[in-house]
């Protein structure tokens, strides 16, 4: 099969397209013919050699993908349109002709491939964090780093729960377009936020935890996805199943239902046909949603 891959760790220029053996679905998995694949921070870290997971070379980048099932698995038949995520450490990535998904859900017929391909791991991360903070109807949530790939999904999913959402970001117009109340990014947050904040999620990892604790009044009301100094502030660090958290992976199906109801979308900043160009754009930042590689038509 054709695949984008790298044979050594390094900058986006190490990515090239070539032939690799096809993967095949094992128990509990499905294989898809990939239509679109997302570019996420973990993809950049793996390519740069900064991942803590052992990665065999050559390696195909891409955690998230959407496509058409061609090797069936539980709850999916050949020809079904699905979106989900791969197990990159075991099966390689998704920016290829074929990819094996470790978890997935049916793609709503009206959901564009680009939105579906960029969504899975970010939706699960966002859902896990919102569950930890018990975000529900009437909650006021502050998202520090609301404009990036994960932060923008957090905003949409929190609003769908009935929360009032404040979001920081460098592009306040984009934050407002997501439905959040925009708050300028950077130190001094408590001086720029009016009213109570029930819960706060740190997506940016830029040292804001003491201020987020001050705003919420309780370290238990703050979760971080990106600042591993969290425990020193009494703040939980959400890292998924590897961190000992439940890994129910119920977010995808819920997000698909919300999309069909017109209550959720995946903000896509740009679509590429060249994975190296997509990785380079992701490293430049700042983000306005997700970046996607179109793999096939």
N, C-alpha and C positions, 0 to 999 in steps of 0.2 A: 504494500500500500504506500501511497505518498504520505509524507508527514513532515511537519516542521520539527526539527530536533537540534540539539547541540551535543557536541562530542567533548567539549571542555567547558568549564565554568568561566563566566566573564560577562562583558557588556552585551547589549542587544545584538551586536554584530556577530556573535558566535552562533546565532540562529541561522539555519539554512534549510532548504527543502530537499528531501531525498527519499529513498526507498527504505522501508523497514518491514520486518515481518508483521503480519496481521495479528492483533490480539484476539482472544476468543473468550466468550462468557463462561464463567464457572457457576457453581451453585449460588443462587441468590443474586445473580447479576444479569444484565442485558447488554448486548452489543448494539451500538447504533452506527448508522452512516451519518457522520457529523455534518450538520448544516452551519452551525455557528458555535464558537467557543469564546469564553470570556478571558479577560486578562485581569488578574487579581494580585494584591501585594505578595501573596505566597508564591505565585508564579515567578515574580521578579527575584524573590529571595532564593528560590531553588536554582534559578539560572545563574545567579551571581555566586553560588556556592555558600550561601549564608543560612541554609536550612539545617535544622537539627536532625532531620530525617535522613537516613541513608538512601542515596539515589544512585542507581546504576547508570552508567553512560554507555551508549548515547541515550539521551532522555528527551521525551516529547513534553513540551510545556503545556499547561492548561489544566485547571481543576474543574472548571464548569463547562458544560456543553449541552446542546440540544440537537436532536436529530430524529431519524426514523429507525425503529427497531428492525434489525435484520437477523439477530439471534435472540430468541425469546427467553424470558425469565418469569419469575413469579409476578402475576398481575399484568403482564405485558405480552402482546402477541406481535408477530412479524407484521410490519406495516404501521404499527402504532407510532404516533408522534409524542415524544417525551422530552423532558429536560431533567437534568440532575448533575451529579458530580462523580468524578473518578477517584479511585484510591491511587494517588500518584506514586506512592512509595512502592506499591506492589505491581501496578499495571501500567504505569506510564501515564502520560497526559492525554489531552483531548484535542489538541490542534493537529488533527490528522484525519485521514479518510474514514477511519473507524476508531471508535473508542468504546471501552467497557465501563458502564456506569455501576458504581457500588450502591447508589441510592438514586431514586428518580420518582417522578410523578407524571401523569398525563399532561401534555401541553394543551391549554385551551385553544380551540381552533382559531380564535381571533387574535391570539397572542403572537406578535411578530417573532420570527426566529431569533432576531438579534436580542430582544428582551429576554427570551427564554434561555438563550445560550449564555448570558452573562449572570444568571440569577442565583443558581442553586446554593453554593456555599455561603454567599452573602446573606441570603434569606434565612438559612439555618442559623448563622451567627447572630443575625439581628433578632430572630425569634427567641433564641436561647437567652440573650441578654435581657430582652423585654420580659420574659418569664421570670428571670432571676430578680428583676426589679418589681415584679407584680404590677406592671403597667396595665391599666384598665380604664374604663370610662370614667372621666373626671380627673384622672392623674395629670399633673403638670410635670412634664419631662423636659429636661435640658439635655440636648445632644451636642457635645463638644466635638466638632468635626463633622458637621451635618452635610457637607457638600460632596464628600467623596463617595466611592463606590458602595461601601457598607453604610456609611452615615446616611446617605440619601434613602437607602432601603429601610433603615431604622425609622426615619421620619414617616415614610409612607405607611409602614405597618403599625406604628404607634397611633397615627391619626385614624387608621381603620378600627383600632380598638376604642376610639372615643377619647383619646388623650389630647390635652393641649400641649403643643410641642414648641419649645424654643430651640433654635439652632444657631450655632456659631459657624462661621466660615469666612473665607476671604472674599467670596463673591456673594454678597448679601442678596442681590437680586435673584440669583439662582436659588438660594435657601428659601426665600419668600415664595418662589414659584413652586416649591415642593409642598407648600402649605404650612410651613413653620413660621414662627415669629422670629425674624432675623436679629441676631445679636453680634456685634463686632467681635472678631476673633482676638485672642491674646490675653496677656496678664490684666488683672483688674476686673475680672468678670463680675464680682459682687456689686461693683459700682454701676454696672450697666444693665443689671437685671432688676426689674420691678416686680414686686409681689412674691408669693411663695413659690418654691420649687420642691416638689415632692420626691423627685428622683432625678438622678443624673447619670448619663452614660458617656464615658470618655472613649472616643474612637480615635482621636488624634495622637494621644500619647506624648503630649508636649509639656508635661509638668503641671497640669491644672488641678490635680487631685486635691490639694489642700483647699483651694477655692471652691471646688465642687462640694466638698464636705461642709465648708462654711455655709454654702447656699442651701443645702438640704438639711443641715443640722445634725446629720447622723452618718457616720461612715458606712453603715449598713444600707443606706439609700443611694450609694454610689457603686457603680461597676465600671471597670476599665477593660477594654479589649487590647490595649497596646502599651500600658505602662506597668512593667513588672516590679516596680517599687510599691505597688498597691498595698501589699500586706503591711508595710511599715506605716501606712496611714490608716490601717484598719479597713481597707477597701478590697473587695473581691476582684480577682482577675479571672475573667472568663476565657477559657481556652478550649472548651469542648470536652469530649470524652477523655482526652489525655489528661485533663485537669481534674478528673474524678467526678465530673458533672454528668447528669443523665443525658443520654444521647438518643432521645426518642425520634428525632428527625421528623417532626410533625409539621414543620413550618412550610415545606413546599406545597403540600396539598392544600393547606389553608390559604396560602398566597395565590394559588391557582384559582380557588373559589372566589377570593376577593377580586382578582382580575376580571373574572367573568361577570361579577356584579358591578364592575366599573368603579371599584373602591381602592384599587391599587394598580400601580404600574412600575416598571423597572426603568429608571431614568438612564438613557443611553447618551453619552456625550459624543461618541464617534465610532464609526465602523470602518475596519481596515480589511484589506485582502493580504497584506504583508504583516506577518507576526512580528518581525523585527521592528517595523515602524510603530506598531502598537505598543511594544515594550518600551521603545524610546519615548513615546508620548506619555506613557504611564510614569516613567521616571522623572519627566520634566515637571509634571503637576502644574498648578493645583488641579484637582479633579472637579468635574461637574457631572457626577454620575459614573456610569460604567463605560469601559472600552471593550470592544468586541472585534473578533476576527471572523470574517465570513469565510467558511471553509469550502462550501459547495452551494450550488443553486438548487 
